[in-house]
């Protein structure tokens, strides 16, 4: 029975690989190939989730399944980007395949965590299906290139960031240390850490998970499903150059502004403040100042 199942699996994968290969045939393609145009896209729209689940259930065919996956990205809002396509478009010096998971495509596309990647023209895969983060825990690299979530750990663009940028970031972080210490104290019950970041361009702050930790999106999803989730707090990253962050210095409303900064970062990634009424009260109080 196992031999029959494995044989059928191989035949189905071969058929899907052929459909994927001719999904967008060239102008000079044969009439037969042109007749298959778009068929894989239609199949993937219906059964793409099943292929993703296969990453964790069929280790023997994981590499073949990975080549069949399609995602939306900052370059394409339709799920048409394969991991091979992404690798072919990687910038010189780029060392990872970047991706982000979110509750919806809109939330992923507009996440503050993408700002520096958009500024530098670095493509990021956008993942918004419930299965995505679980599936990718079984796919840590593709064709020798690691997959890296932009929502976990400190951003490190390596060779994509020049020495001047690195030096400016180090100097900003050093001068911002006293403010970071105050923020850590004000948010000690809500944030595991507070640090300056270079990933933000237009936003004042964002929340990220620690390296190797569970993302905030997956944590919310498990809680909604009634499952127990280990207690963990996110890391708050702040943009030292943002006017709101600069306003913190010497403000008599420092504590309220710090809480608002955290809650806005939570809202930006699709979460909700633990106490919405308190958030609204703080914002209203500052608006009438």
N, C-alpha and C positions, 0 to 999 in steps of 0.2 A: 504493500500500500504506500509506504514511504517513497519507494522508487517511482511509483506512478505519480504521486503528488509532486515530487521534485521535477519529474519530467514535464508535467503540465505547467509548473511554475516557470521553467526555463523557456518553454514555447510561448507562453503569454508575454514574458518579458521581452523576448526577441521580437514578437509582433508589435509591442508598444514602442520598442526602440526604433523599429522601421517607420511607424506612424510619426513618431517625434522627429525623426530625421527629415521627413517630407512634409512637415506641418506648414512650412513656409518655403515652398520650392522656388528655385531660381527661374528666371524667364525662359532659359533654354532647357528646362527640365522636360522630361517626357510627359505625354498626356496622362499616362498611368499615375505618375508622381503628382501631377497637378490635380488629379481626381482625389488624391488623399489630403489635399490642402485643407487645413483647419480641423481635420478629424481628431487629431491628438488634443487640440485645445478644447474641443467639445467634450472629449473623454475626461480630460483633466478637471474641467469645471465640475463634473459630476463625481469623480472618484479620486481626485487629488489627495483628499484627506486619508483615504485608504492607503495610498502609496506612502504617505508620511508615516502612518502607523507601522508600516512594514519595516521602517528603520530599526524599530525596537523589537520586532517580532521575527524578522528573517535575517539574522546576522550573515548568513552565507551569501545573500544577494544584496547586502547593504550598498556596495559600491555601484551596482547596476541601478538600484532604486534611486540613489542620490543623483545620478545623471538624468533621471526622468522627472525630477522635481522642477516645479516652476514657481516663481515668486514675482510679486510686484516689487518695485524698487523706486528709488528717488529719480530714476531715469524713465520708468514705465509704470503707470498706475495699474496696468492689467497684469495678471499673473503669467507673464510670458518669458521671464528671465531665468535661464537655467544657470546652474553653478558654473558650467563651462563658459557660457556667455559672459558671466561676471568676471571670471578669471582673464578672459581675453581682453577685457576693457580695463583691467587694473592699471593704476598709474605706476610709472617707474618708481621703484623704491617702496611700493605698498607691499606689506608683508602679511596681510590678513584679509579674509573675506568678512566684511562688516555687515551686521544685521541688527534689527531692532524688533522686539515683539511688543504688541499693544493690544488693547481691547477692540480696536477697529482700525481700518485702513487710514481714516482721517486722523485718528490719534497718533498713529505711527508716523504719518507723513508730516505732521505739524509738531512733533516732539521737539522740545528745546535741545535734547541730547544730540540732534542732528545738525545743529547750527554750524559748528566748525567744519563738519564734513561737507555741507552745502557750500560754504565759503570757499573751500579748497577744491570743489568739484569732485569729491570722492563719492562714488556710488555706494549706497547702503540698501540692503534688501529689507523690504517692509513685510513683516509677518503679523497677521491679525487673526489667525485661526486658533482655537483653543488647544489644538494638538501640537502647535508649532514648537513651543519651548520644550515640551516633553520629548518630541521627536528629535530635536537637535541635541538633546543630552546624549544621544547615541551616535551623533555625527559631529565629531570635534574637529575634523579636517576633511578637505576634499582635494584629491590629487596632490597631496603634499602641502597644501596651504591651510593653515588653521582658520576655523570660523570663530569670530569674536563678536560678542554682544556689545553694542555701544552703551548699554545701560548697566554694565557691570564693571566695577573697578575704575581706576583713574584712566583717563584717555591718554594714550601714548601713540602718536602718529609716527614715531621713529624717524626714518629718513624723509618723511613727507613734511617735517617741520624743520625749518632752517635754524642755524645756530643763533641768529638774532632773536628769533621768536622764543627759543628756549631760554635765552638769557633774560629777555624781558619778562617772561612768565616767572622765572625764579626770583627776580627782583621784586615783582609785584607780590608774590606769595610771602616773601620775607618781610616786606613793609606792612603787609596785611595781618601779620601774626597776632598783634594785640586784639584786633577786631574779631579774628577767628576764635580766640580764647573766650571772649565775651559771648559770642554766639553759641559756642559749645556749652557754656554754663547755662544760658537762657533756654537751650533746647535739649538739655541733658536727658530729659525723660522721653524725647521723641526721636532724636537722631543719634546714631552710633558715633558719628564723627561729623565735623564741618570742615570743609577745606576749600581753598581757592581753586579755580579751574580755568582752563583755556578752551574748553569745549563750547562755552556759551559766547554768543556774539550779541544777540538782541535781548535775551532774557536775563533776569536778575539771578535766578537760581534753578536748580533741578535736583531731583532725587535719583540716586543710583544705588544698586545693590553692591555688596562687597564681592571681591573676586571669589568665585566658587560658591557664592551664596544664591539663594532663591530670589528671583526677581520679584519686584513689588506686584507686577501683573499676575504672575503665577500664584503668589501668596493670596491675592484677592480671589482668584478663580477657585482655589482649593477651599477657601473659607466659605464661598458661596455654595459650594458643593457639600458643605457640612463636614469637611475633613479637618482633622487637627493639623495645625501648622506650627512648626517650631517658632518660639518667640524670637523675633529679630527686628532690628531697627535699621532704617535706611541711612545712607550717607547723604548729607546735604552739601551740594557743591554750589558755590556762589561766584558770581562774576564781579570781581573787584572794580571794574570800570563802569558798572551800571549805576545810573543816578540814584535808584532806590537803595542800593547797597551803600553808596557813599553817604546817603542821608542818615544812615544808622549812626554814623560817628557823631557823638555828642548829643544825640537826640534824647529828649526827656521821655520819648515814647519808645525807647529802645526795645523793651520787652515785647510790647505789642507788635512793633514792626518785625521783630524776629519771628514771632508766631505767624504773622501774615505771610512773611517770606516763605516759611515752611509750607503753609496751607496752600499758597498759590502754586508752589512746585508740585504739590500733591494733586491739585486740580488739573494742572497742565498734563499730567501723565494719565489722567482718567480716573483718579481716586477721589475720595471725598474726605473732608475734614472730620475728625472724630467727633467734634462738637460744632456743627454748622452754625448754630445760633451764636456761639461765642465768636466765631470768625466774622459773621455779619456785624455783630456788635462792635468789634474792634475796627473794622473797616468804616462803619458809619461814624464812629467817634473821631476817626482821623479825617474824614471828609468834612466834618463841620468845624474843624480847627481853623 
